[in-house]
Structure formats: C-alpha cells, structure tokens
Amino acid sequence: MKKIFITLLSLVTITVQAQVSKTWVPDLGNGMYKNPVLNADYSDPDAIRVGDDYYMVASSFDAVPGLPILHSKDLVNWTLIGHALKRQPPFDHFSATQHGNGVWAPAIRYYNNEFYIYYPDPDFGIYVTKAKTITGPWTDPVLIEGGKGLIDPCPLWDDNGKVYLVHGYAGSRAGIKSVITVKQLNTEGTKVIDEGKIVFDGHEQDPTLEGPKFYKRNGYYYIFAPAGGVSTGWQLVLRSKNIYGPYERKVVMDQGKSPINGPHQGAWVDTKTGEHWFLHFQDKGAYGRVVHLQPMKWVNDWPVIGIDNDGDGKGEPVLTYKKPNVGKTYSIATPAESDEFNSNELGLQWQWQANPKATWSFMNPANGSLRLYSDKIPDSAKNYWDVPNILLQKLPAEIFTVTTKLAFKPNPRLEDEKAGLVMMGLSYAYISVKSKKEGLYIVYTTCKNADKGKAETEKVLGKLDGNTVYFRIKVSAGAKCNFSYGSNGNTFTEVPDTFQAEVGKWIGAKFGLFCTRTTQTNDSGYADVDWLRVE
C-alpha cells in the first residue's frame, strides 16, 4: 500500500502532472493539433467561452455523477473539472440501472454572471440546473417542461429581453422526430410558458434532425443542428431574421473525402482574437462518440465548418490543423485516466452505473486505496448489465492497457463474493477473484448479449495464493480485449480468449471495477484497490 505525506502545494503539482495521458495527446507540441481533441466518449458536446476559459458539457445518460464539465484554455487541451449532477432525479428510478436513459444532449450557457445547463431526460422532460461558479454548487434540477420525448434543449436570451428554447423530439417516446420546435421561457429561464411552434421540418431532406443549438449573429437567428443519423449524418445550419422562421437551410459540413464519418452535433465558439471554431462528435463504435475540433469561418452570413476545398460553402473535417490563436500558449493537459486512490475523493473520471449508495465505497488515503464493499446483486438481475454498483470510466484511446492491483478480503461466512476488472457493454467480460469454501479463485467471465438477459459463462483459471492479485486488460485496434492476471505485477498469465468489446446503449464500452455478492447478510467482504493505471 502507498503512504504519501505531501503538502497541499505539492499535491496540486502532482495532480496537474497526472493529467497528461499516456494514451492520447491531441496537442502535437509544434503549434498544431490532431483530432480527436477528446478521444473518449463525450457525446453530444456543447461548449461556451467565458473570458479566457472554455467549458464543455456532454451527455451522460444513466452514469452517475452525470453532466461532466470539461475546461480548456485553447480548445485543444481539455481537463475534466467536475459534474453538475451528483445524483440523477427521480432518485428512486435511477437507483436501478437505466441504460440509454437519463441525461441526453445538454446545452451550457452563461448569462447574467451565472452558468446554466439545460438537459433532457427523454422519459420525464427538460431540466435546468444553475451555478454561480463552474465547479458549483449546482442547484437541484428544475423541470422546466414535463413530457415524454422532449430532447436536446438549448436556450437563447434575445436582445429584446425575451428568452427562448429550441428543442427536438425523440421518436421512441414522442412518436415523432426530425422536427425542431421553438418555445418561450419565463425571464428566469426556468419554465416554458407557451406551446411553441415547429420552425423546421426535416422529414424530406434532413431525417433524424435533432440536437439543435441556438445562436444570434448580425440580426440572424441560427439553429445549428445535426441530421442524417449518429454515424452517418451531416451538420445543418438554419437561419432566419425572425425567430419563428421561415428558416433557410444549408449543409455546412459533411464527411466529404475525409475518413471522419458522420461529423456533426456540437458547438460554435470564438476566440478573443476573432477566430471561429466548431466542436462536434464522431461515432467510433465501441470507443463511443469522440470529440473533434474544426476551424470555422463566416461567408455571406453562413458558417463554413472544416476545410472547403472546392469552394461550395460546405466543409469537411480536418485531421490535423493549426491550434486556435487564443493569445498565448498553454501547457499540455488531458482528462484523468489512471487513479492511485491517494485522495479523499474518487477521481472525476469514475461513474457508477446508477445512483450510488454510500456503502458501496470508501476512500482510504492513509493506505492509498479505494475500498469497494460487496453489495448484493439485485434479485431481478439476470447478469451484470442490471447491477448498479459497477464503477466505470470511458475508453481513452483505440489502443491502451489498463492494470489494477487489489487485495480481496471476502466475508468468511459468504460464498461467491467477487471483485474484479470488467469491460462493459451490450456484451461484457471480466476477470475476478471469487470466494469459495476452499479459498479464493481467479475466474474469467463473459456474457454475450447481456442487454437481452443472457446468462454468463464462467471459467475457473486457478486458485489464488494469498489475497492480492493484479488484473490487466490489453485493448488493441478494433476494441479487441485480452485479459490477464498475475501475483507480482511483473509476470502475467493471459486468458486464451480474445473478447470483442461492444457499445453500450447510446454509449461506447467502458472499463472499471466491481465488488459483488449473491446473498444478503449482516456484513460484507471488500476489495482494497491499490491503484489502477492506464498506459
């Protein structure tokens, strides 16, 4: 175990240094950057500039804490600085796994010295949460309009004092999609006050029109909206001199001849030096929807996003480009991945698969470890798809290795307690240490079509001497995963099978940690996780 005694100043220094990824760094160090600027599943990004700072939010679905907030000074080097949603309402509903539900595409805005995040829950309606500072505290979410299928909201404070909201519809709940609606909000931005009007219908040219973002420039109202589907779509921009239209339509970016499929849905931001940029996602299957940064310019009051090689007013994505001119150069930084568990707080990269119980985990900085207490698998659970106490993070790159060291101390009165390392998705696999009457065993478990309630397949790999074990997942191109284990951290025995990681529900695969049991008693065993390192 690690025992570290350091001053607050040195802790800050270590934290900053730890942010630089060993798997993906978009800043090339020569004034250029490469896409994606976030090679992880921050889907449906929205961003703003406040002074010299850029802030981004993204969808989080059922993961808790939700509504991740990222920060950058130059649009290339991003760090994860917090979450606006500590627990997801309705609390009882999200105490169980709710794959694909919860927080869909949010919007972040700064108005009158306050941050606003509007987010949709497709089953309950549109919420807003506010904060005076970006790190919170954030207010409890307020439901500004209830209803099924209301998605992808974005507000606009007009210069006439009125406040408007644009949003789309989820066909799975509303029974209609591909239309964009504008509604009026009260002056506080906390309640929809009219029925609104459909301002654009995308059925004929722009199927699956959704994700609108609202702006005003040079007397035009602009709605930036993706269409054409998550993995195959294009970026549409609508403009009108009247907020309710009629709106002109223009495709301003698509894949073109680039290898970047479906480049769309995101945020227009500017720099103090007068440049314009656009952040959007690309769907990469099991790796999730990663975030790209594109140059943007205005031509005849239309945006052109990416590089327009043929001059038709429609751009295509860049793979490398000159970094934004923000007036100075900033240090390389990336979101956290590895965790030494030396702090009083869990790393910001971690999210549970449901609203957590206080008894699931305990930070033990004196020993430099995370203690995971075993929690009983729900009676209704057919497999780990339905287990809420799984602690996960996003895949950070196409090729990487994750290794963890843990000591497992099961309740001697129980059998079938487990602790291990998992790759989670519609199908999943994990390697774990399992308690039996005869001792502790290393087991490898797979579950194909877990989302359909299929049963796990388990292989016993051997008996564990002692209670400390190292687990590893090596992820290669195409999200192929090879699991291994060892007793000393130097020599690893590889599981002969290769597991193909799969997407989750609207998300990429995730990896992480768990500690479970199958029976209820008056006490639990636990796993002390010494560290988890991503390289």
N, C-alpha and C positions, 0 to 999 in steps of 0.2 A: 504494500500500500504506500501511497505517496503522502508524505507530510511536508507541507510547504508553508513557511512563515515569511511573508513579504510585506513590504509597506504598501499602502494604497497606491502611491505613485508608481511603484514597480508593477503592481497588479494591472494598472491601466496600460502600461507599456507592453506587458505580456499579452493582454487582451488584443491590443491593436496588431501586434506582430502575428498573433494566431489567426488573424482574419485572412491571411494570404493563402489561397487554395494551393494544394499540391496536385490538383487535377485539371483545373481550367482557369486561366487568367486572360481576360479579353484585352487588357492593356498591353500592347506589344513593346512598350518602353521606348519607342522611337518617334512618338508623336502620332502613331497610327493605332487603330484598334481592330479587333476581329470580332465578327458575330458568331454566336450569340453573346451579348454582353452579360446575360444571365443564362448559363447553360443548365438550368434547372426549371422545374415545373411551376413557374409563376404565371399561371394562365390568366388571360383577360386583363392585362395590365392597364392601369390608369396612373397618370403622373401629373405633377404640377411643379412649378418653380416658385419658391418664396424667397426673395432676395437672392442670395448666392447658393441656396440649397434646393435640391430636387428631392421630391418624395414620391414614392410609388406604392400602390396597393395592388392586390391581386385576389382572385377567387381563392377560397379555402374550403368550400364545400362542408363536409362534416368534421374536418380536422379541428382540434382544439389545443391551444388557443388559435383563434381564427383572425381573419383580416390582417395578414402580415404587412408590415410597414418597412420599406427599404429606403435608404438615404444615399445620395450621391452628391458630389460637388461638380462632377464633369460629365455625367450621363453614361460613363463607361465603368467606373469603379463604384460598385454598389455594396452596401452592407445592410444586413438585417438588424433593425434597431428596436423592434417591438411588435406588438399586436394590439389592435383596437378592441378585440373581442376575447375577453378572458374565458367566458363561458357562453355557450350558444343558446339563445331562447328559441322556443319554450324549453325550459331546462329539463323537465322530465322526458320530453320527446327525444332530446339529443343526449340523454344518458345511455341510450342504446345506439348501436351503430346505425348510421343513416347514409350509406354510401350514395354519392351523387347528389344528395340533398344538401340543404343548408345555404351557405354563402355562395351565390353565383356572382357574376361580374359586377364589381363595385365601382364607384367613382369617388375621387377625392378632390375637394376644392378648399380654397382658403378665402374667407370673406369676413370683413369687419373684425380682423385680428383673431379669427377663430377657424380651426380646421373642421371640416365636415366630411364625413364618409357616408355615402348613400349605398346601401346594398340590398339586393333582393333575395328573399327566400321564396322559391317558386311555389311552395305549398302554403305560405302564410301571408306574403305581401312584401311591401317595400319598407325598409327601416332606415333611420338616420341615427348616427352617433356623432358627438361633437367633443372637441377638446381645445383648451387654450394653448397647449403646447403639444408638439407632435408625439411625444412619449407619454402623453396622458397626464392625469387620469381622463379616460374617455367616459362619456355619460352612458348610462344604460340605454340600449337601443330603443328608439321610439318608433312605433308602427305608424308611418305617415299615410299608408293606404293598405288595407287588408284585401286579400283576394288571391285566388289561385292563378298562376301563370303570368303574373306581372314580373318582368325581369329587366335587368340591365338599365337601371335608372341613372340619370345624370342631370344635375340642376344647372340653371343659368340665372344669375342675378342681372336683370336687364337695367339699362341706364335710365329707364323711366320709373324705377322703384319696384317694378313687379318681379316676381320670382316664378320661374317656370321649371317644369320637369319633363324630360323626354324619356321614354322607355319603350321596350319591345314586349313581345309575348312569347311564352313557351307553349308550343303546340301541344305538348304532352299533358299540360294542365288546363290551358285556356281553350283548347280546341281550335285555335287559330294561331298563325305565325306569319312572319315576313311582312308585318306592318309596323309602322312607327307612329307613336302617339305623343302629343304634347298636351300637358295639363298645367294648371296654375296651382302654385303653392301659396300658403299664407306668408306674410312678411318674415316670419321666423324660419321659414323653410321646414316646418315640422308637420305640415298637414296638407294633403291635396284638397282643394276647395272647389273643383268642378269636375265634370265628367270627361273633359278633354276632347280633342279632335284627332282623328287619324290624319297625319300630314303627308304620308308617303306609303304607297303600296308596292311591295317588291315582288309580287307573285309572278309577273310576266318576265321581268329581266333580272331580278335580284332575289332568287329564292333563299330562304333561311336568312333574311335580313334581320339583324339583331345588333346588340352591343353598341347602341348609339352614344356618342359623346357630343356635348352641346358647346358651341363657341359663338362669339360675335366679333366681327372684324370689318372695318371700313363700311359699316352700315348693313352688312350681310349677316344673317343668321346662318351658321354652318352646323350641319349634323354629319359627323364622321361616323360611318357605320360599316361593319363587315357584312359580306353576303357570300353565298355560294357554298357554305359548309366549312367546318372546322379545319379539315386537312386539305381542302381544295379551293378555298374561297379567294376573294379579291377585296380590295379596300375601296369603298364607295364614299364619295362626299356629296352631300346635298347642300344647296344654298338657296336663300330667298331673302328678299328685302322685308318680307312680312313673316312673323314668327309662325303663323299658321299656313304659310305657303301661298301660292304653289311653289314647290321646290324644284329647281333644276338638278339634274343628275349627271355625275361624271365619275368614271372609274379612274382613280389616281395612282393605283399600284396593283400589279398582279405578279405572278411568278415570272412571266416572260421567259427568257432563256436561262434564268438562274436555277440553281438546284434547290432553292428555298420554296417549298410547297406551301400553298395557302397563306401567303404573308398578309395578315390583316388583324384588325381589332386592337386598338391601343390608344395612344395619347399624343397629341401635339404639344410640344413645349418649345420655348425660345430661350435664347441666352441674352445676357445683358449687352453683348456685342452685336446683337441684331441677327444672329443665325436662327434657323428653324430646324427642328428635329422631330422625328416620329418614332415612338416605341411601340412595338407590336409583337405578336407571338407567331411561332411556327410549331405545328404539331409534329412531334417526333416519336409517336407511338409510345412504347414502353417508357421512354425517357420523359414523356409529358410535353407540355407546351412551353417551349423556351422563349426567351425574350431577345429580340433584335433591335438595333438602333439604326435608323435610316436618316440620311440627310433629306431635307425638305426645303423647297423654295416656293414662292408665290409668283404665278404668272397669270396676268389678267384676272386677278382676284380668285384664282383657283390654285389649290395646293398641288404640287407635283412631288411625290414621295419616292425616294430611291434615286436611281440614275435613269434618265430618259434619253437613251442612246439615239432613238430615231425621231425625237422631237415631236411626238404626237400628244404630249401632255400627260402621258401615263408612264410611271417609272417602274423599275424592277429592283429587287433588293441587292444590296452590296454585301460582299463577304468581308472585305477589309476596306478601311477608309480613314481619312484624317480625323483625328479626335476633335470634338467640338471646341471652339475657341471660347473659353469661359474667363479669359483674362489672366490665368496663371495655371501652373501645373500642380497636380495633386498626387499624393502617394498612391501606389497600387493597394487596392483593398478588395476583398471578396466576402460573400456571406460565409458564416461559420459552418464548418462541416464536422471536424473532429471535436471531441469533448473529453477533457481529462477529469471532469467531475470534481474539480477542486473548489468550486464556488458554492455559495449558499443557494444559488439559483440554477435551474436547469438551463442549458444552452438554448438560445432562441430558435435554433433550427428544429427543435423537437416538438412534435404534436401528437396528442393522443387520438385514438380512433373514435372518441366520444367525449362528452363532458366527464372529466375525471373525478374520482373520489379522492379525498385527502389521504386515504390509507393505501393508495397504490404505490407511493414512492416517498423516499426520504433522502435529502441531500446530506451527506456526512463529510463536510470539508475537512474535519480533523483527520479523517482517514483518506481523504481524497477519493471518495467513491459515491456512487449512486446506489442506494438500496432499493430494490424492487421487491415488494411483498407479493406473495402469490395471492391472487384473487380468484374466486370460484367462477369457472366458465358458466355463463347463463344456461339454464335448463333448456331453453329454446334453441341454443346454438347448435348447428349441425357441424360446424368447423370454425376455424379462427376468423373467417370472414365476419362472424357475428360476435366476436369477442372484443369488448371495448378497451380493455387495459393493455393495448399494444402501443408502444412508444416508437414513433416513426419519423423519418426525415426523407427529403427528396433526393433523387439520384443527382449527383453533382456534375456528371460528365458521361461521355459514352464509354470510357474505359477507366476503371478505377478498382482499388482493392480496399475493403473495409475489414478491420481486425478489431476484436474486442477481447478483453481479459475479464473473467468473472470468477467469483467463488460462490458456490451454491451450498446453502445450508437449509435443507428441507426440514419440515416438521416431522420428527421421527414417528409420529402417530399416523401419518398420511402416506399413501402411495400415489404415484402418478403426478406428483408435482413436477413442473418443468420450468426451465429457464434457458433462453437461447437467443439466437440471432436469426432474423427472418427476412425474406424478400417477399413483399406483399403485393398482390394484385388480384385480378379475377381468378387467376390460379396462383398458388404460392408454394414456397418451400422454406423449410427452416432446419437448422441444426441445433440440438439442445442437449442438456443434461437432464435426465429423468430419474426420479427416485423410485426404487422398488424395495421390497423387503430385504433382498440380498445385497443392496448397495446402490450406487449411482452408475447409470449407463449413458453412453453417448448414443443418441438416436438421430436419424435423418428422416424427415417427414416431407411428403409432397401432397398437394391437393389440387387436382385438375378440376377446373370449373367450380371453384369454391363458391362463387356467387350463385350457383344453381343448387347449392346444398349438398354437393357431392362429399363423400367421406374421404378422410385422409388415408394415405398409405405410409406406413412406418417401417423403417429398417433399423434394427439394433446394430450399431457399429462396433461396440466393445464396452468393457467395463472401465470406469474411471477410477484410478488410484488417487486417493485424496479427494479434495473438493474444488480444486482450482483448474480451470480449463481456458484455453484460447480458441476462439472461433473466428473463421475467416470466410468472406465471400469475395471471389475474384470475378469482376464483371468485365467481359470482353465485348468487342464490337457486336452489334445486334442484340445487346442486352442478354447475352448468354452468361449464365452464372455457374461457377464451380465452388462448391463448399468444401471446407477442410477444417481440421481440428488438431490441436496439439497440447502438450502438457508443459512446455517450457517457452513458447514464443519464438523458438528458432526452427524447430522441425515440425512440419505439418503433414498430416495424413489426409489425402484428398478423397472425397467421396467420388466413386467412379462415374456417377451420373452427371450430365450437364443439364441444368434447369434453364428453360427459356422464360425469362421474366415477361410479364404481361402488364398491360394497362390495368388501372382500377376503373371505377365508374367516373368518367369525365376527368380522370387524373392519370398521371404516369404511375409506374411502380414506385414503391417506397421500401426502404430497408430500416430495420430497427430491432428493438429489444422487447422481451416479454418475460413474465413470470406468472404461471397459472397453476391452478389445481382443479380437480374434478369434483371434490366433495367439500361440504361445509362443516367446519368445526370451530372451536373457540380460539384458534390461533393459526398463524400461517408460517410457512417457511419463507426464505428470502434469498435473493441473489445480490451480492455486492459487486457491482460493475466498477472495476478499477479505472478503465478508460475505454474509449472507442476512437479509432484513428482511421482516417480516410486518406489514401495515398494513391 
